[in-house]
Amino acid sequence: MFVLLLVLILILFGSGFLNPLWWWAAAVLVFGATRHGRDRQERWDRRYSHRHRARWRREDRRDYERHG
């Protein structure tokens, strides 16, 4: 998916030498891709950091009970 997006951006940028409107299209595509990717990364971090945090707390509690 990322490769196709990159190829499309390069094609639009290259077409910009014929018509500057294609540069705008490439810029909008780059902006949308980076914003969407950043949102997905934040959701991923939020979703899985809570799960891992709870697991780490359980493991720490077990270690404390064993050695405490």
Sequence and secondary structure as in RCSB ss.txt:
>XXXX:A:sequence
MFVLLLVLILILFGSGFLNPLWWWAAAVLVFGATRHGRDRQERWDRRYSHRHRARWRREDRRDYERHG
>XXXX:A:secstr
 HHHHHHHHHHHHHHTTT THHHHHHHHHHHHHHHHHHHHHHHHHHHHHHHHHHHHHHHHHHHHHHH 
